[in-house]
């Protein structure tokens, strides 16, 4: 992420220098395309990181819920151990 921001900063500096020293039309086009591509890369990376974070939160929550279910099963078995065994009639 730091690399992307550093590249955008350097492109901004070169755009500023271009406005001061007027490097030419080709430089402006190349600089604007680079700005666009780096911004797109930063957007994609940020989106992927957000999705990964949501996935990690869901996995963590599933683990917590599984632990709660296991704890409740242990409590139920302690309260009524005979209720978990099948009842035979006859």
Buried (B, 14 or more C-beta within 10 A) or exposed (E): EEEBEEBBEEBEEBBEEBEEEEBEEEBBEBBEEBBEEBBEBBEEEEEEEEEEEEEEEEEEEEEEEEEEEEEEEEEEEEEEEEEEEEEEEE
